[in-house]
Amino acid sequence: MQHKTHSEHSHCCGHDHHDNHNHNHDYHHDDNHNHDHGGEFIFKNEIYSLIVIGILYIFGLIFEQKLHSTPYAIGEYLVFIPAYLLSGWTVLKTAGRNIIKGRIFDETFLMTIATLGALVIHKLPEAVGVMLFYKIGELFQDVAVSRSRNSIKALLEVRPDYANIETAGNIQKVSPDAVKIGDIVVIKPGEKIPLDGEIITGNSQVDTSALTGESVPQTVRVGDTVLAGSINQVGLLKIQVTKLFNESSIAKILDLVQNARSKKAETEKFITKFARYYTPIVVFISLAVAILPPLLIPGATSAEWVYRALILLVISCPCGLVISIPLGYFGGIGGAAKRGILIKGSMFLDTLTTVKTVVFDKTGTLTKGVFKVVEIVPHNSYSEQEILELAAKVEAHSNHPIAQSIRAAYGEDFDISEVSNYEEIAGHGIKANVGNKLVLAGSDRLLHQEHIIHPTCDLEGTVVHLAIDNIYAGYIIIADELKADAKAAIQALKKIGVKKTVMLTGDNQSITARIAQQIGIDTYIAELLPEEKVSAIEKLISTNPKHDKVAFIGDGINDAPVIARADVGMAMGGLGSDAAIETADIVIMTDAPSKVATAIQIARKTRQIVWQNISFALAIKIAFIGLGILGIATMWEAVFADVGVALLAIFNATRIMK
């Protein structure tokens, strides 16, 4: 990405020439991995263990029916206890570990004392039933998490498996992690590019769709930078590695996804806090239900009230809540990843729901950041072709995007030795001899400085004026193209209730005004230096109502401070700079501004589903707790209240993926 500064295009017409930079930033990632279910679970093993528990359970029920003869009573224990341990081992282990750590009151503790109590009062089928249904609920949760992980992983299939290093004429296949900066890597047609690097031999077309979602292949040649994860389509390429694998764009994206769960939403924190108070209250109510009625109510038996107390414990289990909320957010993050939007944590999903002001950077965000010659206006009997040829030659030594666009428009090779006495005049343009002609190319200020008579001063857009042997020869107009969906992006935001859209840019006033009008943006601020963009964002945040959040979308290295300062920072991840992608809370892999509205809609849907789950689970819990105390609900109803709520919450949460 070009480094956009205040002098991105000089105030009147011309351009300053800056060099392209390679942005190579250290990546600081958060090591706080907080996956709800670490690693991949083996679905087949889980199913086999459920089948074994199911068979044992059926045998146990048969023995229970024949309980009257004593030998069978022992058989019942011999069958139910292994089934109980098989189905409830993880719960018992977790509860034990938490008690040792001093975290007594959680859902595993509730389930452990409820089921052990059921075993003591000889309710074996119920005890196993609670654990078995909990295990089935966990299995469904694992499947749902795995599905949402897979949708994220589909994005990450781009991780290269190997690199062909060239050493002393031999080619050796190694892991991308083993490659060092400066190594030469050979990429054959059809192979993935394993690391970020610069092409030293070969021309080709590369498919970057896995990284950017952009289906049109990019043409690359010697000197161009290519990114790890892109696919080389036609020619043989040799690249010199410029970044280690763990610093490449693709490794960072992998890392962002792995850590996405560590930033928790307020709703998730609320539930953790809620469970901390809720569980001890439930345990003490259950104790009261077990102890007080037999002492106070004539004819009340301890066995009956202990059973009611145990039912109360099973019903009260907050599993449905604890499972479905992180799962809801996981579904939201997975659903967004499917659409090429990487969200770095559930807290950013929550913040997105309240975004009412969306601020865009211009170049590279709303526009393609690719300059093209759109018009050539000759003067004093010069032809368009003559002007373009001389401009291309005089710009031969410049790396500035405007110079590149002029050379691209000329499109022919020429002998660089034709250009002599090359002089770059900072902020104004270039002076050089092309053959035996003295050529000036640059801004209107350059013409004034060199006292060249010219008819037009105030032209709209980025203009390069030319003078040949001190006579005005005409001008070339260069424009940055709008992205295809820029206008649709602004319309979509207004449709979903965003109150204000703003554009911030270092570009000049007239170009900015024209673009703002073209795409229907509400307000714009032009000619900003990078640090002025930060104060513009701060001003917007301070004048906003307290609960309305401000999102900023940018792509360049100079956008990183603004991305960091906004309530929600978004970066264009396809071609954006490392610093911007690293700083952003959300990365749009497709570089499409229209995805901003999509991200907000996904966030709103996620939150809606999460709150549906919370209210539904609590309502059912409270109803069944009442029934349990009154003695109407049995242990089976308790199992349904617990596992049923968890399953319904899980199914509801998986809707976000759609």
C-alpha positions in Angstrom: 0.0 0.0 0.0 1.2 3.5 -0.7 2.1 5.5 2.3 -0.5 8.2 2.3 0.6 11.5 3.7 -0.6 15.1 3.5 1.3 15.5 0.3 -0.2 12.4 -1.2 -1.1 14.8 -4.1 0.2 18.3 -3.9 -2.2 21.0 -3.2 -2.8 22.3 -6.7 -1.8 19.8 -9.3 1.5 17.9 -9.1 2.9 15.2 -7.0 5.7 14.5 -4.6 7.7 11.4 -5.3 8.2 9.0 -2.4 9.7 5.5 -2.4 7.6 2.5 -1.8 8.2 1.0 1.6 8.2 -2.6 2.8 6.4 -2.7 6.1 7.9 -5.3 8.3 6.5 -5.2 11.8 7.0 -7.5 14.7 3.8 -9.3 15.5 2.9 -9.4 19.1 0.3 -11.9 19.7 -1.7 -12.8 22.8 -0.6 -16.1 24.2 -3.7 -16.4 26.2 -5.4 -19.2 24.3 -8.8 -19.6 25.6 -10.5 -22.2 23.5 -13.6 -23.6 25.1 -12.7 -27.0 23.7 -9.1 -27.3 23.0 -8.0 -29.1 19.9 -10.1 -31.4 17.7 -12.3 -34.0 19.3 -12.6 -37.4 17.8 -16.2 -37.8 16.8 -16.0 -41.6 16.2 -14.6 -42.3 19.7 -17.3 -40.3 21.3 -20.0 -42.2 19.5 -18.5 -45.6 20.4 -18.3 -44.6 24.1 -22.0 -43.5 23.9 -23.0 -46.8 22.4 -21.2 -48.7 25.2 -22.8 -46.6 27.9 -26.3 -47.0 26.2 -25.9 -50.9 26.2 -24.8 -50.9 29.9 -27.8 -48.5 30.7 -30.3 -50.9 29.1 -28.9 -53.9 31.0 -29.1 -51.8 34.2 -32.8 -51.1 33.6 -33.4 -54.9 33.0 -31.7 -55.7 36.3 -33.7 -52.9 38.1 -36.9 -54.5 36.9 -35.8 -57.9 38.4 -34.6 -56.2 41.6 -36.7 -58.3 43.9 -34.3 -61.2 43.8 -31.1 -60.3 45.6 -28.5 -61.5 43.0 -29.9 -59.0 40.5 -29.5 -56.1 42.9 -25.7 -56.6 42.8 -25.9 -56.9 39.0 -27.6 -53.5 38.9 -24.7 -51.8 40.7 -22.2 -53.8 38.6 -23.8 -52.4 35.4 -24.8 -48.9 36.4 -21.6 -47.9 38.2 -19.3 -48.5 35.1 -21.9 -46.7 33.0 -21.9 -43.8 35.5 -18.1 -43.5 35.5 -17.8 -43.8 31.7 -20.4 -41.1 31.1 -19.5 -38.8 34.0 -15.8 -39.1 34.2 -15.0 -35.7 32.7 -17.5 -34.0 35.0 -16.2 -35.8 38.1 -12.6 -35.1 37.2 -13.3 -31.4 36.5 -15.3 -31.0 39.7 -12.4 -32.6 41.7 -9.8 -30.4 40.1 -11.8 -27.3 40.7 -12.4 -28.2 44.4 -8.6 -28.6 44.8 -8.1 -25.2 43.2 -10.7 -23.7 45.6 -13.3 -23.1 42.9 -16.1 -25.1 44.5 -19.3 -23.7 43.1 -19.7 -24.4 39.4 -21.9 -26.6 37.2 -19.7 -29.7 37.5 -19.9 -29.5 41.3 -23.8 -29.3 41.1 -23.9 -32.3 38.9 -21.5 -34.3 41.0 -23.3 -33.9 44.3 -26.7 -34.3 42.6 -25.7 -37.6 40.9 -23.7 -39.0 43.9 -26.7 -38.2 46.1 -29.0 -40.1 43.6 -26.7 -43.1 43.8 -26.8 -43.0 47.7 -30.6 -42.9 47.7 -30.7 -45.8 45.2 -31.8 -43.8 42.1 -29.2 -45.4 39.8 -30.9 -44.9 36.4 -31.5 -41.2 37.1 -27.8 -40.7 38.2 -26.5 -42.3 35.0 -29.2 -40.6 32.9 -28.0 -37.1 34.1 -24.4 -37.9 33.1 -25.4 -39.6 29.9 -27.6 -36.8 28.6 -24.9 -34.2 29.7 -22.4 -36.2 27.6 -24.8 -36.2 24.6 -25.2 -32.4 25.1 -21.4 -32.0 25.2 -21.1 -34.0 22.0 -23.6 -31.7 20.2 -21.7 -28.7 21.5 -18.4 -30.2 20.2 -20.0 -30.8 16.8 -21.2 -27.2 16.7 -17.9 -25.8 17.8 -16.1 -28.0 15.3 -18.3 -26.8 12.5 -17.8 -23.2 13.3 -14.0 -24.0 13.6 -14.1 -25.6 10.2 -15.6 -22.5 8.6 -12.7 -20.5 10.0 -10.3 -23.2 8.9 -11.6 -23.2 5.3 -10.1 -19.7 5.3 -6.9 -21.1 6.6 -6.5 -24.0 4.2 -4.0 -21.6 2.5 -1.3 -22.6 5.0 1.5 -23.8 2.8 2.9 -27.3 3.6 6.4 -27.0 2.1 8.9 -24.8 0.4 11.4 -25.7 -2.4 14.7 -24.0 -1.3 17.4 -23.6 -3.9 20.9 -24.3 -2.5 24.0 -24.5 -4.8 21.9 -25.5 -7.8 19.9 -28.2 -5.9 16.3 -28.0 -4.8 15.4 -29.2 -1.4 11.9 -29.6 0.0 11.6 -28.2 3.6 9.0 -26.9 6.0 8.2 -23.2 5.6 9.2 -22.7 9.2 12.8 -23.8 8.4 13.3 -21.1 5.7 15.4 -18.0 6.6 15.2 -14.4 5.3 17.3 -14.1 2.1 16.8 -17.8 1.0 15.8 -18.4 -2.6 12.5 -20.4 -3.0 11.4 -22.0 -6.3 7.6 -22.1 -6.9 6.4 -24.2 -9.8 3.0 -23.6 -11.6 0.1 -24.8 -9.4 2.1 -24.6 -6.1 1.3 -22.4 -3.1 3.7 -19.6 -2.4 5.2 -20.7 1.0 6.5 -17.4 2.3 6.3 -13.6 1.6 9.1 -12.6 -0.8 10.2 -10.6 -3.8 10.3 -12.1 -7.3 13.9 -12.3 -8.6 13.2 -14.4 -11.8 10.0 -15.2 -13.7 6.6 -13.7 -14.6 3.3 -15.3 -13.6 -0.2 -14.8 -12.5 -1.0 -15.5 -8.9 -4.4 -16.5 -7.4 -4.8 -14.5 -4.1 -8.4 -15.5 -3.6 -7.7 -17.5 -0.5 -6.2 -14.4 1.2 -8.4 -11.7 -0.3 -11.5 -13.4 -1.7 -10.7 -11.7 -5.0 -11.2 -14.1 -7.9 -9.2 -12.2 -10.5 -5.6 -13.4 -10.7 -2.9 -10.8 -10.2 -0.1 -10.4 -12.8 3.3 -10.4 -11.1 6.8 -9.8 -12.5 10.4 -9.4 -11.3 10.6 -7.0 -8.4 7.0 -7.5 -7.2 6.2 -8.8 -3.7 4.1 -12.0 -3.4 2.4 -13.2 -0.3 2.4 -16.6 1.4 -0.8 -18.6 0.7 -1.3 -17.3 -2.8 -1.2 -19.9 -5.6 1.3 -19.5 -8.5 -0.7 -20.3 -11.7 1.4 -20.2 -14.8 5.1 -19.5 -14.8 8.1 -20.7 -12.8 8.9 -18.2 -10.1 12.0 -17.7 -7.9 11.5 -15.5 -4.9 13.9 -14.1 -2.3 12.3 -14.5 1.1 11.7 -11.2 2.9 9.9 -12.5 6.0 10.1 -15.5 8.2 7.0 -17.8 8.0 5.7 -16.8 11.4 5.8 -13.1 10.3 4.0 -13.7 7.0 0.4 -12.4 6.5 -1.0 -15.9 6.5 0.7 -16.9 9.8 -0.7 -13.8 11.4 -4.2 -14.5 10.2 -3.9 -18.1 11.6 -2.8 -16.6 14.8 -5.6 -14.1 15.0 -8.2 -16.8 14.5 -6.6 -19.1 17.1 -6.7 -16.2 19.6 -10.1 -14.9 18.6 -11.8 -16.5 21.6 -9.5 -14.9 24.2 -11.2 -11.5 24.1 -14.6 -12.1 25.8 -17.8 -10.2 25.3 -19.5 -8.4 28.2 -22.3 -11.0 28.0 -19.9 -13.8 28.5 -18.3 -12.1 31.5 -21.8 -11.5 32.9 -22.6 -15.2 32.8 -19.3 -16.2 34.5 -20.1 -13.7 37.3 -23.8 -14.9 37.4 -22.7 -18.5 37.8 -20.4 -17.5 40.7 -23.3 -16.2 42.8 -26.0 -18.5 41.4 -24.4 -21.9 42.2 -23.9 -21.3 46.0 -27.4 -19.9 46.3 -28.8 -23.1 44.7 -26.7 -25.4 46.9 -27.9 -23.7 50.1 -31.5 -23.7 48.9 -31.2 -27.5 48.2 -29.7 -28.0 51.7 -32.6 -26.2 53.2 -35.0 -28.3 51.1 -33.3 -31.5 52.3 -33.1 -30.6 56.0 -35.9 -28.2 57.1 -39.2 -29.9 55.9 -38.5 -33.2 57.8 -37.9 -31.1 61.0 -40.8 -28.7 60.5 -43.6 -30.6 58.6 -45.3 -33.4 60.4 -45.0 -36.7 58.5 -42.4 -35.4 56.0 -39.7 -38.1 55.4 -36.0 -37.3 54.9 -35.8 -39.7 51.9 -38.5 -37.7 50.0 -37.0 -34.3 50.7 -33.4 -35.3 50.0 -34.7 -36.6 46.6 -36.4 -33.3 46.0 -33.2 -31.4 47.0 -31.2 -33.6 44.5 -33.8 -32.9 41.7 -33.4 -29.2 42.5 -29.6 -29.5 42.1 -29.9 -31.2 38.7 -32.5 -28.7 37.4 -30.4 -25.7 38.6 -27.4 -26.7 36.6 -26.5 -23.7 34.4 -25.0 -25.9 31.6 -27.4 -24.6 28.9 -26.3 -21.0 29.7 -22.6 -21.8 30.1 -22.5 -23.8 26.9 -24.7 -21.7 24.6 -23.2 -18.2 25.2 -19.6 -18.9 24.1 -21.0 -21.1 21.4 -23.2 -18.2 20.2 -20.2 -16.0 19.9 -18.1 -18.7 18.3 -20.9 -19.2 15.7 -20.9 -15.4 15.0 -17.1 -15.4 14.6 -17.3 -18.6 12.4 -20.2 -17.2 10.3 -18.2 -13.9 9.7 -15.1 -15.9 8.7 -17.2 -17.8 6.1 -17.9 -14.4 4.5 -14.2 -13.3 4.6 -14.4 -11.2 7.8 -12.0 -12.1 10.6 -13.2 -10.9 14.0 -10.5 -11.1 16.7 -12.8 -11.7 19.7 -16.4 -11.8 20.9 -16.1 -8.4 22.6 -15.7 -6.8 19.2 -18.9 -8.5 18.0 -20.6 -6.9 21.0 -19.2 -3.4 20.3 -20.2 -3.6 16.6 -23.9 -3.9 17.6 -23.8 -0.3 18.8 -21.8 1.3 15.9 -23.7 4.4 14.7 -20.8 6.3 13.0 -18.6 4.7 10.3 -15.4 6.5 9.2 -13.5 5.4 6.1 -10.0 6.2 4.9 -10.1 7.0 1.2 -7.1 5.6 -0.8 -7.0 1.8 -0.7 -10.2 1.5 1.3 -13.0 3.2 -0.7 -10.7 3.5 -3.8 -8.5 0.8 -5.3 -5.3 2.8 -4.5 -4.3 2.1 -8.1 -3.7 5.2 -10.2 -4.6 5.3 -13.9 -4.1 7.8 -16.6 -7.6 9.0 -17.5 -6.9 11.9 -19.8 -4.1 13.5 -21.8 -4.5 17.1 -22.9 -1.8 18.3 -25.3 -1.0 22.0 -26.0 1.2 23.9 -28.5 1.0 21.4 -31.4 2.3 18.4 -29.3 0.4 15.1 -29.7 -1.0 12.9 -26.9 1.5 10.2 -27.7 4.5 12.5 -27.6 3.5 13.9 -24.2 2.9 10.4 -22.8 6.2 9.1 -24.1 8.3 12.0 -22.7 6.4 11.9 -19.4 7.1 8.1 -19.1 10.8 8.6 -19.8 11.3 11.5 -17.4 9.5 9.5 -14.7 11.7 6.4 -15.4 13.6 6.6 -12.1 10.7 7.3 -9.8 8.9 4.7 -7.6 5.9 7.0 -6.9 2.5 5.4 -7.8 1.8 8.3 -10.1 5.0 7.8 -12.0 4.2 4.0 -12.2 0.8 4.8 -13.6 2.3 7.0 -16.4 4.8 4.3 -17.3 2.0 1.7 -17.3 -0.1 3.8 -19.7 2.9 4.2 -22.0 3.5 0.5 -21.8 6.6 0.3 -24.1 10.2 -0.4 -23.3 12.8 2.3 -23.8 16.5 2.8 -23.3 17.0 4.4 -19.9 20.3 5.9 -21.0 18.2 8.5 -23.0 17.5 10.2 -19.7 20.3 12.4 -18.3 20.7 15.2 -15.7 17.8 13.8 -13.7 16.8 16.1 -10.8 13.9 15.5 -8.4 12.5 18.8 -7.0 10.8 17.9 -3.7 7.1 18.6 -3.6 7.1 19.9 -7.2 8.2 17.3 -9.7 11.1 16.3 -12.0 13.5 18.0 -14.3 15.6 15.9 -16.8 17.0 15.8 -20.3 15.4 13.2 -22.6 17.7 12.9 -25.6 18.4 16.5 -26.5 15.2 18.0 -25.0 14.8 19.5 -21.5 11.6 18.1 -19.9 9.8 19.3 -16.8 7.1 17.2 -15.3 5.2 18.1 -12.1 2.8 20.4 -10.4 1.4 23.8 -11.3 3.9 25.2 -8.7 6.8 23.8 -10.7 5.6 25.7 -13.8 5.3 28.9 -11.7 8.8 28.3 -10.2 10.3 27.9 -13.7 8.3 30.8 -15.1 6.6 28.7 -17.8 3.5 30.4 -19.3 0.5 28.0 -19.2 -3.3 28.5 -19.7 -4.8 26.4 -16.9 -4.1 26.3 -13.2 -7.0 25.0 -11.2 -7.7 21.5 -12.6 -9.6 18.9 -10.6 -7.8 15.7 -9.7 -4.2 14.7 -9.8 -2.4 16.5 -12.6 1.1 16.2 -14.1 2.0 19.2 -16.2 4.7 19.0 -18.9 7.0 21.6 -20.4 9.5 20.8 -23.2 12.4 23.2 -23.7 10.6 25.7 -21.5 7.4 25.7 -23.6 4.2 24.3 -22.1 3.3 21.0 -23.8 0.1 20.0 -21.9 -1.0 17.9 -19.0 -1.9 14.3 -17.9 -4.8 13.7 -15.5 -4.4 10.7 -13.2 -7.2 9.3 -11.1 -7.6 6.6 -8.4 -10.5 4.3 -9.3 -13.4 3.8 -6.8 -13.9 0.2 -5.6 -16.9 -1.4 -7.4 -18.9 -1.7 -4.1 -18.0 1.6 -2.6 -21.4 3.3 -3.3 -23.3 0.1 -2.3 -21.3 0.0 1.0 -22.5 3.4 2.0 -26.1 2.6 1.0 -26.0 -0.6 3.0 -24.8 1.1 6.1 -27.6 3.7 5.9 -30.1 0.9 5.4 -29.1 -0.8 8.7 -29.4 2.4 10.7 -25.9 3.8 10.8 -26.5 7.5 11.5 -23.3 9.0 10.0 -20.7 8.1 7.4 -17.4 10.1 7.2 -14.3 10.0 4.9 -10.9 11.1 6.2 -8.1 11.5 3.7 -4.8 13.3 3.0 -5.9 13.9 -0.6 -6.9 17.4 -1.8 -10.2 19.1 -1.3 -11.6 18.9 -4.8 -10.9 15.2 -5.4 -12.4 14.3 -2.0 -15.5 16.4 -2.6 -16.1 14.7 -5.9 -15.7 11.2 -4.5 -17.9 12.0 -1.4 -20.6 13.1 -3.8 -20.2 10.1 -6.1 -20.7 7.5 -3.3 -23.1 9.5 -1.1 -20.9 9.8 2.0 -22.3 12.3 4.6 -19.2 14.3 5.5 -15.5 14.3 4.7 -12.3 15.9 5.9 -9.5 16.3 3.4 -5.8 17.2 3.4 -5.1 15.5 6.8 -1.8 14.4 8.1 -1.8 11.0 9.8 -1.7 12.5 13.3 -4.6 14.8 12.3 -6.7 11.8 11.4 -6.3 10.6 15.1 -7.6 14.0 16.4 -10.5 13.9 13.9 -11.5 10.4 15.2 -11.2 11.6 18.8 -13.4 14.6 18.1 -16.1 12.3 16.5 -15.9 10.0 19.6 -16.2 12.8 22.1 -19.2 14.4 20.3 -21.0 11.1 19.9 -23.7 10.0 22.4 -22.2 7.8 25.1 -23.6 4.4 23.8 -23.0 5.1 20.1 -19.7 3.7 18.9 -17.4 4.8 16.1 -15.8 2.4 13.7 -12.9 3.3 11.5 -11.9 1.3 8.3 -8.4 1.8 6.9 -5.5 0.0 5.1 -2.2 1.9 5.2 0.6 1.9 7.7 -0.4 5.5 8.6 -4.0 4.3 9.5 -2.8 2.1 12.3 -3.0 4.8 15.0 -6.5 5.7 13.9 -7.6 2.0 13.8 -6.2 1.7 17.4 -8.0 4.8 18.6 -11.5 4.0 17.2 -14.1 2.1 19.3 -13.9 -0.6 16.6 -10.9 -0.6 14.2 -11.2 -2.5 10.9 -8.4 -3.1 8.3 -8.5 -4.2 4.7 -6.6 -7.5 5.0 -6.1 -8.4 1.4 -3.6 -5.7 0.6 -3.5 -3.7 3.8 -0.2 -3.0 5.6 0.9 -5.3 8.4 0.6 -2.6 11.0 -3.0 -1.9 10.1 -4.0 -5.6 10.1 -2.2 -6.2 13.4 -3.8 -3.2 15.1 -7.3 -3.8 13.8 -10.1 -5.6 15.8 -11.6 -6.8 12.6 -9.9 -7.7 9.3 -11.8 -7.7 6.0 -10.1 -10.3 3.9 -11.8 -9.4 0.7 -10.9 -5.6 0.8 -14.6 -4.9 0.1 -16.0 -1.9 2.0 -19.5 -3.4 1.7 -18.4 -6.1 4.2 -18.6 -3.4 7.0 -22.4 -3.6 6.9 -22.3 -7.4 6.8 -20.1 -7.5 9.9 -22.5 -5.2 11.8 -25.5 -7.4 10.8 -23.7 -10.6 11.9 -22.9 -8.9 15.2 -26.5 -7.9 15.8 -27.8 -11.3 14.9 -25.3 -13.0 17.2 -26.3 -10.8 20.2 -30.0 -11.3 19.5 -29.5 -15.1 19.6 -27.3 -15.0 22.7 -29.9 -13.1 24.6 -32.7 -15.4 23.4 -30.7 -18.3 24.8 -30.2 -16.5 28.2 -33.8 -15.5 28.7 -35.1 -18.9 27.5 -32.8 -20.9 29.7 -33.5 -18.8 32.8 -37.3 -19.0 32.3 -37.3 -22.8 32.0 -34.9 -23.2 35.0 -37.1 -21.0 37.3 -40.3 -22.9 36.3 -38.7 -26.3 36.9 -37.1 -25.2 40.2 -40.6 -24.3 41.5 -41.9 -27.7 40.3 -39.0 -29.5 41.9 -39.6 -27.9 45.3 -43.3 -28.8 45.1 -42.4 -32.4 44.4 -44.1 -32.4 40.9 -40.9 -32.8 38.9 -39.0 -36.1 39.0 -35.3 -36.6 38.3 -36.2 -37.3 34.6 -37.9 -33.9 34.2 -34.8 -32.4 35.8 -32.6 -34.1 33.2 -34.8 -32.7 30.4 -34.8 -29.2 32.0 -31.0 -29.3 32.1 -30.0 -31.2 28.9 -33.1 -30.1 26.9 -32.3 -26.4 27.5 -28.6 -26.9 26.6 -29.5 -28.7 23.4 -32.1 -26.1 22.3 -29.6 -23.3 23.1 -27.0 -25.1 21.0 -29.3 -25.5 18.0 -30.3 -21.9 18.3 -26.7 -20.8 18.5 -25.7 -22.7 15.3 -28.3 -20.6 13.4 -25.8 -17.8 13.4 -23.6 -19.8 11.0 -26.3 -19.6 8.4 
